[in-house]
């Protein structure tokens, strides 16, 4: 696989799957795995865990900043393997939610955990969080993936 594909594919996959799931579940309410997770269409004018409700411009700025930092990391450090996938997934998640904010002024969420009191979330959110966890793991366990690769 070409190096640029390793940078783009995970992020674009997160963003595209996010938008497809949002379209498929809009207005839907039904159990996905009874007692575990349900599909419940919700609109969020804030960001993660309800922070910054109604502050679209600030949230868009944070999204652009996150995508910019991820792009800078990919271009300047040229991380490999898990590190590259992690950074790309974070950027893809930010992009997926940014598309919603620009098009509708809010983010469409759909996954509602039934076994605990938690916020409704979407595929883009999963991409950002999973990417951040993978990034942390790669920094600790795979530091060679972060050395500048030519």
Buried (B, 14 or more C-beta within 10 A) or exposed (E): EEEEEBBBBBBBBBBBBBBEBBEEBEEEEEEBEEEEBBBBBBEBBBBBEEEEEEBBEEBBEBBEEBBEBBBEBBEEBBBBEBBBBBBBBBBBBBBBBBBBBEEEEBBBBBBBEBEEEEBBBBBBBBBBBBBBEBBEEBBEEBEEBBEEEE
